[in-house]
Amino acid sequence: MADTTGNTTEAAATGAPNPAPRTSSWRHIGPGIVVAATGVGAGDLVATLIAGSNFGYTLLWAAVIGCLVKISLAEAAGRWHLATGRTLFDGWASLGRWTTYFFAVYSVVWGFVYGAAAMSSSALPLQALFPDVMDLKWWGIACGLVGLVFVWFNKYAVFEKVMTVLVGVMFVVTVYLAIRVTPNLPDAFAGLLPVLPDEKDSILNTLGLIGGVGGTITLAAYGYWVNAKGWTGTGWMKMMRLDNRVAYATTGIFVIAMLFVGAEMLHSANVSIASGDKGLIQLGDILAAEYGTATAKFFLIGFFATSFTSLIGVWHGVSLMFADFVARQRRRTTRASGEEVAAGEEIASGEEIASGARERSWPFRAYLLWLTFPPMVLLFQGQPFRLVILYGVLGAAFLPFLALTLMWLLNSSRTPGEWRNGLLSNAMLVIAGVLFLVLCVKQVWDQPWADFF
């Protein structure tokens, strides 16, 4: 009898057949939870809070559209993996060497700065909860080391279970806060109508909110997690699409709940908070004054869950991508030298990831070390000015790169005809590409280039 219990990772690891379920089932869901948890970081929650504090419920529609745009990107990435049996980096590499150069620079610079940012973000709520234990930078180092050890020694199945628990914590905390502030439901429903605020730069602020809802490179990592779950082949397509919709429904609940909090607690009281992770610490102080220390501590636990899921999600997902990048470069070098490809090297990349081989590879673990130890220097010395500018530009460039390359791949002969883009998919990817290109140009324009040189 076919195994339809959802234990797909174990089946792939043992080399057993991995049949798709007869029907899509909630019990198979997993990669979507991981991408939702990783994609919604402290910065996304703060951006939504600030939008609520500045504009009330006016931009609720923009948060919803942000989720729909990201659904289209993640679905396209997952569809590529399942329809072709190849990974996204295989697809990128087929478009030309420029994609290799972009990813190589991006993974090195972005990983270095993001490592420090993720550790600091996870450390902030811990220092607020336990102020007398140790300094912020030591909390950050502890979070980085815990993330390293956890991802190093655990395979995807355990990783997914822990992420699911932390998402549960995030869900309970954000929904509790949204209910506690007593949202004005008529105003909230009115906020679903696409109306722009009257303030200056409202269009760019709106586009920023749409583009900032849940995930950057984690959208590309979604296809890798789909394979790591053991989903390979088009039989899993319906399941992947359900899983993806659950991911962004969950993301939507997080951001809408925080917009409610911003609209009710901050906008109505005319209170402003700082951008960045420290804004959540300020919110914790406001919650303590308004609802007591128990609610504030509960919120800080949710803040930690939000930050730490982003940390371990990137530690795992981007390390998988980097391992795939290195493996493909090694295969290309071997062929170029005229040597025979070793037995097993021609295994389809998606199946190789499903087997768990990538999680045990030295490139996976080398990138884990890169994300953890070099960034610790930044915790002590501050972030180098030029590096931060490059990080911002590369990060802004990634989503237009992802949207446009997915559109290229999924409308070409590289994808089997049945699974190429339809009208709706193309429309959503065009919208995503234009949106992220505008935000990328703005990000590049806003950088203090005169001070860079």
N, C-alpha and C positions, 0 to 999 in steps of 0.2 A: 504494500500500500504506500502511496506517495506520502512523504512527510509534509504535512501542511500545518505543522505546529508553530511555525515561525522561527524555529531554531536554525536559521539559515547560515549563520556564521560558523557554527560547528560543522554543518554539512560541507561547507566549502573548505574548511580547514582539513577535513579528513579525506577530501577528494571524492566524497559521495555526490550523487546527482543533487541538484538544487532546484526542484520543481517549483514553479510559481503557484501560488494558491489559486483555487478555482474561483474565488471571489475576493474582492478587496475587503480586508478586515482590520478593525481598529487595533487588534492585538499584535499586528505586524508592524505597527508604526514605530519608528525609531530615529532614522536619520533626520526627519523633519524636526523632532524635538531637539536634536543636537544642534541643527543649524539655527533654530530659533533662539536657543540658549546662548550660543556663541555670538550670534549677530546682534542681539540686543545687549549692548554694554552700558556702562554708567553714562557715557557721553550721550547716547541716544535718549536715555531717560531725562537727562538734564536739558537737552535741546527741546524735548517735548514739554517739560515743565516750564521752560522759559517762554515757549510759544503760548502755553496756556496763561502764564502770568501777564504776557504782553497783549494778547488778543482775545482772551477768554476762550469761548468755544468756536470762534469764527473759523479757525483753520482745522477743525476736526475732519473735514472732508479731505484735506491734504494728507493727513496721517493715514486715512483709509486708502487713498490712491497710492501712497508710498508702499503699502503692503501689497497692493495688486501688481505694481511694477516689479517688486522683488519676487513675487510668485512667478512671474513670467520668466525672469532670469534664471531662477533656481530650477524651474521645470525644464527649461531649455538645456541647462547643464546636465541634469539627470537624464533627459531624453537622449542626449548625445552618447552618454556612457552606455545606456541600455541598448540603444538601437545599433550602435556600431561595434560594441565590445572593446572599444578603445577609450583611453582616458582623454580628458580635456587637453592635457599637454601634448598628447599625440596629435590631436586636432590642430592645436596652435602651431606646432612644429611643421605641419603640412602646409601652412600658409606662408612660410618663409623664415629665414634665419632671424629676421628682426624680432619675431616673437620670443625667440630664445634669449636674445640680448636684453629685451625689456624685462623678462621674468628674472633673469640672472641678477640684474641690478636691483630690481624691485625687491626680490626675496632677501637680498643681503642688507640693503639700507633700511627697508621697511621693518624687517625682523629685528634689527638691532634697536631701533627706536621704540617699536611697539613692545618689545620685551620689557623695557623700563616702564613704559606707560601702564602696561597690564599689571605689573607687580605693584606699582604705586597705587593704582586704582583699587586693587584687592586689599592693600594695606590700610587705606584710609578708614574704612569702617571698623577694622580690627583695632586700630589705635583709638578710635572714638569709643569703642566698647570696653577696651582695657587700657586706659590712658597711662597707667603707672607701670606697665609691664616692660615695654621697650620702645625705642625710637621708631619713627615711621619707616626709615630706610631698612631697619632690621626686620620689621614686619614684612616689607616688600621682598627682602631676600628670602625670608622663610616661606612666603607664598610661592615664589619662583621655584624653590627647591622642592616643595611639596608637589607642585605641578609637574616638575621634571620626573620625580620618582614615580608618581602615579602613572603618567603616560608611558614611561620607560618600561615598567614591569607589568602593565595590564594591556590586554588586547581590546579590540573594539567592543566586544560584548559587555565587559565590565564598565568600560568608559561610558557607554550608552546608558547603562543603569544608573550610574552616579549622576550623569547629566539630567536624567529624568527626575531624580529626587530633588536636585537643586532647582530645576524648572518648577517643580511643585511648590517649593518654598517661595520662589519669585512670584508665582501665580497667586498664592494665598495672600502674600504681603501686599501686592499691588491692588488686588481686588478689594481687600479689606480697607486699604486707605481710600480707595475711590468711593466705597460705601460710607466710610466714616465721615468724609467731608460733605456728605449729602449733596450730590450733584443736582443741578437744575436741569431736569430731563427735557422740558420744552426747549430750553436754550440749546441743549446738546443736540437734539434732533434738528433744530434750525441750523446748527453748525455743519450738518451734512450737505447743505446747499453750497455750491462752489461760489463763494463770495470772497473778494480780496479786501483786506483791511485798508483803511485810508492812509495809513502811515507811509512815510518815505521808505523806499526799497522794499515794499511789501511783496513785490513779485519775486525778488531774489530770496527773501525770507521764506516765502511759501515753497519755492523750488528746493531750498535747503532742507525744509522739513520733509518734503516728499522724498528727497534723495537720502536723507539720513535715517530712515526708518529701517533698522535691522539689517546690518551686514554689508561688508565690502568683499574682501577676498573669500570670506566664508561662503558666499554664494557659489563661487567656483569650487570650493571644497565639497559642496553638497553631493556632486556626482561621485566623488571619492568615498564619501561615507555610505552612499547607496551601494557601491561595490563592496565596501568593508562589511556591510551588513550581510553580504552573501547574495545580494540581488544582482544577477547577471542575466542578460537576455530580455527580449521584448515581452515575455510573459509577465514580467514584473511592472510593466508600464502603468497599468491602472493603479496598482498599489503605490507606485512612486508618486503618481499625481495626487492621490488621496493624502499621502504622507506630507507632500509639499503644501497642500492646502491647509492641513492642520498646523503646519509650521507657521504659516503667516497669519492664520486666524489667532494663534497663540500670541504672535508678535503684536497683532492688532490690539488684542486685549491689554497687553502690557502698556503700549504707548497711549491708548485711549484712556486707560485708568490714570496714568501720570498726567495727561492733559487735563483730566477732571480735577486732579489735585492742584495743578497749577492754576486753573481757572477759578476754583473755589477758595483756595487758601491764600494764593498770592495775588491774583488779579483783583479780586473783590476787596482785599485789604491794601492794595497798592504797594505790595512788598516785592522787591527785586532780589534775585540771587545771582551769584557769580556763575559764569559759564565754566564748563569743565567739571571734574569729579567733585571739587570742593563745594559746588552748589548743592550736592546731596547732603553733605555734612551740615550746611546751613539749614537745609530743609529739616534735618533731624532735630536741630535746635528749636526750630519753629514748632515742630510736632510736639516736642517735650513741653514747651510753654503752653500749647493749646490743649493737648490731650494727655499729658503726663509722660513720665520717663518710660513706662512700660511700652507705650505705643512707639516712642522714639527708638527704643532698643529693638523692638520687633522690626521696625523699618530698617535699622542698620544691619540686621541679619539678612534681610532681603537684598540690601545694597551689596553686601558681601557675596551672596549667591549670584547676583547679577554680574559682578566683576570677575569672580573666580571661574564661572562657567565660560566667560569670554577667554580667560587665560588658558585654561586647559583645552578648550575647543580649538584655539589657534595652535597651541603646542601640538595637538594631535593632527588636525586637518591640514595645516600648512606644511607640517613635516611630511605628511603623506604625499603632498604635491611635490615637495622638494625631492623626495626619494624617487618619485616617478620621473622628474626632470633629470636627475643624475643617471638613472638607469637608461633612459633614452639616449643621453649623450654618450654613455659607454657603448651602447649598441652601434650608434652611428660611427664612433671612432674605430670600433672593431671591424666594421664593414669597410671603412675607408682604408684601413691598413692591409686589407686583403685576407685577414684571418677568418677562420670559420667561426660562426656564432656558436657559442657553447650550447649544449643540449638544454632545453628548457627556456632559452633566452627568447624564443619566438612565441612564448605563451602570450595570449592576448592580455593586455595590461589590466583590464577590468577583472579577469579571472585571477591574475597574480595578486591583486590587492585583496580580492575576496578570500584568498587562501591564507592571508595574514603574513605573507612573506615580506611585504613592504614594511610592516610594523617592526620586524626583526632585523631590518637591513641597517648597515652602517650609515648610509646617507640620512635615513630617518632619525637616527640617534645623534648624528653629527649636527643636524639642524636643531634638534631639541637642545643640545648644548649651546648652540649659537644664540638661541632665543633666551637662554637662562643666564649664562655667566658673563659674557661681554657687556650686556645691558646693565649689570649691577654697578659698573663703573659710573654710569649716568646717575644712579641713585645717590652717589656721593658727590659728584662734580657738577650736576646740572646737565641739561641737554645741550650739546654744542650747537651754536646758532645755525651754521650752514647745513648741518645734518638735519636739523628740524625742518628747514625750508625744503630740502630735497625729499624728506619724508612726506611733507604735506603735498608736494607736487605729484610725487609718485602715487600716493594714496588717492588723490583726486583723479589721476589719469587711469587708474585701474578699472573702474566701473564702465567708462566709455569703451575702453579696450575690450572688456568682457562682453558688453552688449553687442558691439559691432562685429567681433570675431565669431560670436555665437550665431549671429544672423548670417554671416558669410558661410560658416560650416553647415548650418542646417538648411541652407537653400542650394547647396551644391551636391555634386555626385558623390561626395564623401559620405553622405547620409543616405541610407536606403530610401527609395521613393515614398514608401508608406509613412515614414516617420519624419519627412521634411516639414518645414514650417507651412502652416496654413495662413490664411488672411489675418486671423486674430493674433496669432503668434508673431507674425511679422509686424503688425501694427504696434503691439506692445513693446517689441524690441526696438522699433524705431523711436517710439516715445521715450523709452529708457535711454537709448543712445543719445538722443538730442538733449534730454534733461541732464544727463551726467556730463555731456560735453560742455554745456553752458556752465554748470557748476565747476567743472575743471578749469575753464577759462577764467572764471571769477577767482578761483583759488590761486591760480598762477598770477593773475593781475594784482591780487591783494598782497602778494609776498613782497617784503622789503628788499628787492633785488639790488638797490643802490648800496645797501649795507653788506650785501653778500660778497661783492668783489673787492 
